[in-house]
Amino acid sequence: MELGIYTFAGMSPDPATGVAISAHRRMQNLIEEMELADQVGLDVFGIGEHHRPDFVISTPAVVLAAGAARTRNIRLTSAVTVLSSDDPVRVFQEYATLDLISSGRAEIMAGRGSFIESFPLFGYDLNDYDELFAEKLDLLLKLRASEHVTWSGKLRAPLNNLGVYPRPLQDPLPVWIAVGGTPASVIRAGTLGLPLAVAIIGGEPHRFAPLVELYREAGAKAGHAPEKLKVSINSHGYVAENSQAASDEYWPSYEVVMNKIGRERGWPPSNRGQYEAGRTMRGALLVGSPQEVIDKIMLQHTYFKHDRFMLQIDLGSLPHANTLKAIELYGTKVAPVIRQELGGVAKAEAAATA
């Protein structure tokens, strides 16, 4: 399993002081986090796109390029690119450029977006929400498949045998589909044979297992080999030396962010009891000691047999020092054990079928 981190680089006010970090300082911290993730041997670092005052990143490819210059091995992905409100030609060019800068470490994680600010900002109609994504994904896949593209759709100007440059080092440039849990979305990803990233930030993760199975069934029905149908599980989490420290350190920033979003979306307020329930083995939060996080990833692997796990650590106003320590523990204490245990599982399964 690949193990990674994703972030939206939030800038929520510190619960203790009411003061938010500056955009400049948050960006410098983020680059340091990317460097450390690479140094401790994590596999992937993802950066998400938002167009709000409480997040610093609106152009993930630019920030990932800065990280590419300061890292050596870690893969660099958007998490996500809001493809519906962007131009696929420009997205392809940006990530092909990132791929060249990083010597073949770039990926695109394309999604429809859970926030809508980018639609009016770039002149798109929310009534076209679903059609925009389907049409633009179709064009993006044609761009990565061929240097010269002829294409037409309803919501973007056509291309008539036009070349798109530069071409990436990887062929093809990896494109993942990010979903929040709708059957239509997972069927589309499976039918296209694209890897699937499932965001699980609440509830009980085992309830998402039928969606992952639906994805694999759709992929098999479309004739795609099982090894093409990769799955990533993306969740909130935090690692500390012990369980209580993890709970206490993560809760303040988690409460601020979840309640802010909840007020916007009409959710009931989050409370400490619900948070602690999410930390139990059947809950969605991976907040705990290294062993607790190991146990939870391994349990979820029995549900999903996933190929990648992505942890969102730096939620809201979590102190930078805490984020760095959590990344260190995740890379040095959690990741090696997961790799060893899953390697043992794979050998046992191979022996059983020999």
Beta strands, then each sheet from edge to edge (+ up, - down):
strand 1: 2-7
strand 2: 44-47
strand 3: 75-78
strand 4: 81-82
strand 5: 106-111
strand 6: 148-151
strand 7: 159-163
strand 8: 175-179
strand 9: 196-199
strand 10: 231-239
strand 11: 286-288
strand 12: 308-312
sheet 1: 4+ 5+ 3+ 2+ 1+ 12+ 10+ 9+ 8+
sheet 2: 4+ 5+ 3+ 2+ 1+ 12+ 10+ 11+
sheet 3: 6+ 7-
end
